């Protein structure tokens, strides 16, 4: 298992964060609190980042049971809500730093995906980052994590309860990799 440290820092209540509301074309149409976005399942912006090491392993984790959406489920993406006025790229850097302690490398944009689930609706920009340093979990967000060989990810997914948005994006990622698709233009 990888080296894991608790952040020990207390965070502001994430329900108080301001989030841009968007339409199906990803245009900002207003803003409200994250709490309202979650409570009413409003369309918003999000990011998902795959963290690889230079050996090709991907970091997988289990979310804490206190998460506001999909608690106690497994995921291969680190990510979250894009705050009001924040760019996708800035949100990707912030999320990978907050959740895993990965700071320094710029996440590489891969593609965007519209997820419309019963508990979460968001335009998600997907990124990847290569990191060989220590992993430092944000204890409020991640209960467990470890590196997994990329070739074992498919069987791992089949054997675990995966967050629905992460599973859908992972399936899209697999298709994207197989097709060798170049990245389309990222949204603002």
JOUR-V343495 format. One record per pair of residues at least 6 apart in sequence whose C-alpha atoms are under 8 Angstrom apart, sorted by the first residue. I is the first residue (numbers start at 1). J is the second residue. D is the distance in Angstrom with one decimal. If there is no record, write none. Layout:
BEGIN
I|J|D, I|J|D
END
This chain:
BEGIN
1|145|7.9, 1|146|5.5, 1|147|7.3, 2|134|7.5, 2|135|7.0, 2|145|7.7, 2|146|5.7, 2|147|6.9, 3|134|6.1, 3|135|6.1, 3|136|7.4, 4|134|7.3, 4|135|5.5, 4|136|5.0, 4|137|6.1, 5|135|7.2, 5|136|4.6, 5|137|5.8, 6|136|6.3, 6|137|5.6, 6|138|5.9, 6|139|5.3, 7|136|6.8, 7|137|6.5, 7|138|5.3, 7|139|6.3, 8|139|7.5, 14|34|7.0, 14|35|7.8, 15|33|6.4, 15|34|4.9, 15|35|4.4, 15|36|8.0, 16|33|5.7, 16|34|6.2, 16|35|6.7, 17|33|5.6, 17|34|5.5, 17|35|8.0, 17|83|6.8, 18|31|6.6, 18|32|5.6, 18|33|4.6, 18|34|6.0, 18|83|5.9, 18|84|5.3, 19|31|5.5, 19|32|5.5, 19|33|5.8, 19|34|5.8, 19|37|7.6, 19|44|7.1, 19|81|7.6, 19|82|6.8, 19|83|4.8, 19|84|4.4, 20|28|6.2, 20|29|7.5, 20|30|5.9, 20|31|4.2, 20|32|6.6, 20|44|6.1, 20|45|7.3, 20|82|7.9, 20|83|6.8, 20|84|4.7, 20|85|7.2, 21|28|5.7, 21|29|5.6, 21|30|5.1, 21|31|5.0, 21|32|7.1, 21|42|7.0, 21|43|6.0, 21|44|5.0, 21|45|7.7, 22|28|4.3, 22|29|5.2, 22|30|7.0, 22|43|5.8, 22|44|5.5, 22|45|7.4, 23|29|6.6, 23|43|6.9, 24|43|7.9, 26|45|7.9, 26|123|6.9, 26|187|7.8, 31|84|7.0, 36|42|7.8, 37|43|7.4, 37|44|7.5, 38|68|7.6, 38|69|7.7, 38|119|7.4, 38|120|7.2, 41|118|7.4, 41|119|6.0, 41|120|5.6, 41|121|6.2, 42|120|7.6, 42|121|6.3, 43|120|7.8, 43|121|4.9, 43|122|5.1, 43|123|7.6, 44|81|7.6, 44|82|7.8, 44|121|6.6, 44|122|4.7, 44|123|6.4, 45|81|6.1, 45|82|5.4, 45|88|7.9, 45|122|5.2, 45|123|4.9, 45|124|6.0, 46|79|7.2, 46|80|5.5, 46|81|4.4, 46|82|5.1, 46|88|7.4, 46|122|6.0, 46|123|6.0, 46|124|4.5, 46|125|6.6, 47|79|5.2, 47|80|5.6, 47|81|6.6, 47|82|6.9, 47|88|6.6, 47|91|6.9, 47|92|5.9, 47|124|4.9, 47|125|4.9, 47|126|5.9, 47|127|7.6, 48|77|5.4, 48|78|5.6, 48|79|4.4, 48|80|6.8, 48|92|7.2, 48|124|6.6, 48|125|6.4, 48|126|4.8, 48|127|6.2, 48|166|7.9, 49|77|5.1, 49|78|5.1, 49|79|5.9, 49|92|6.8, 49|96|7.2, 49|107|7.5, 49|126|5.8, 49|127|4.6, 49|128|5.2, 49|129|7.1, 50|58|6.9, 50|59|7.3, 50|76|6.5, 50|77|5.0, 50|78|6.5, 50|126|7.9, 50|127|6.3, 50|128|4.6, 50|129|6.4, 51|58|5.7, 51|59|5.6, 51|77|7.4, 51|78|7.7, 51|128|5.8, 51|129|5.0, 51|130|6.0, 51|131|6.8, 52|58|4.4, 52|59|6.3, 52|128|7.3, 52|129|6.1, 52|130|4.8, 52|131|6.1, 53|130|5.2, 53|131|4.9, 53|132|5.2, 54|130|6.2, 54|131|6.9, 54|132|6.5, 56|149|6.7, 56|150|6.2, 57|147|5.9, 57|148|5.2, 57|149|4.3, 57|150|5.2, 58|76|7.4, 58|147|5.6, 58|148|5.3, 58|149|6.3, 58|150|5.9, 59|76|6.3, 59|145|6.9, 59|146|5.7, 59|147|4.5, 59|148|6.2, 60|74|7.4, 60|75|5.9, 60|76|4.4, 60|77|7.2, 60|145|5.5, 60|146|5.7, 60|147|6.2, 60|148|6.8, 61|74|5.7, 61|75|5.6, 61|76|6.4, 61|142|6.7, 61|143|7.4, 61|144|5.4, 61|145|3.9, 61|146|6.5, 62|72|6.1, 62|73|5.5, 62|74|4.2, 62|75|6.2, 62|142|5.9, 62|143|5.6, 62|144|5.2, 62|145|6.3, 63|70|7.8, 63|71|5.9, 63|72|4.9, 63|73|5.6, 63|74|6.1, 63|75|7.4, 63|141|5.8, 63|142|4.6, 63|143|5.6, 63|144|7.3, 64|71|5.8, 64|72|5.0, 64|73|7.8, 64|139|7.9, 64|140|6.7, 64|141|5.4, 64|142|5.2, 64|143|4.9, 65|71|4.6, 65|72|4.4, 66|72|7.7, 66|140|7.5, 66|141|7.8, 67|140|7.8, 67|141|6.6, 69|119|6.9, 69|120|7.7, 70|163|6.0, 70|164|8.0, 73|161|5.7, 73|162|5.5, 73|163|5.7, 74|160|6.7, 74|161|5.9, 74|162|4.6, 74|163|6.0, 75|162|5.6, 75|163|6.0, 75|166|6.2, 75|167|7.8, 76|166|7.1, 77|166|6.4, 78|95|7.0, 78|96|6.4, 78|99|7.0, 79|92|7.0, 79|95|5.6, 79|96|7.0, 80|91|7.9, 80|95|6.6, 81|91|7.7, 82|88|6.5, 82|91|5.5, 83|91|7.4, 87|188|6.1, 88|125|6.8, 88|187|7.6, 88|188|6.6, 89|107|7.6, 89|109|8.0, 92|107|6.8, 92|127|7.4, 93|103|7.5, 93|106|6.7, 93|107|6.6, 96|102|5.6, 96|103|7.4, 97|103|5.2, 98|137|7.9, 98|138|6.3, 99|136|7.4, 99|137|5.5, 99|138|4.8, 99|141|6.8, 99|142|7.3, 100|135|5.3, 100|136|4.9, 100|137|4.8, 100|138|6.5, 101|134|7.7, 101|135|5.8, 101|136|4.8, 101|137|6.7, 101|138|7.8, 102|131|7.0, 102|133|7.5, 102|134|7.9, 102|135|6.9, 102|136|7.8, 105|129|6.9, 105|130|7.4, 105|131|7.5, 106|129|6.9, 107|127|5.7, 107|128|5.4, 107|129|4.7, 107|130|8.0, 108|127|5.2, 108|128|5.2, 108|129|6.2, 109|125|7.4, 109|126|6.2, 109|127|4.4, 109|128|6.8, 109|183|7.1, 109|186|7.3, 110|125|7.6, 110|126|5.5, 110|127|5.2, 110|128|7.2, 110|182|7.8, 110|183|5.1, 110|184|7.7, 111|125|6.0, 111|126|5.4, 111|127|7.4, 111|183|5.4, 111|184|6.1, 111|185|7.9, 111|186|7.1, 112|123|7.0, 112|124|5.5, 112|125|4.2, 112|126|5.8, 112|184|7.9, 112|186|7.0, 112|187|7.9, 113|123|5.8, 113|124|5.2, 113|125|6.4, 113|126|7.6, 113|169|7.1, 114|121|7.7, 114|122|6.0, 114|123|4.5, 114|124|6.1, 115|121|5.5, 115|122|5.4, 115|123|6.3, 115|124|7.2, 115|165|6.5, 115|168|7.9, 116|122|6.6, 117|164|7.8, 117|165|7.3, 120|165|7.7, 125|186|7.3, 125|187|7.9
END
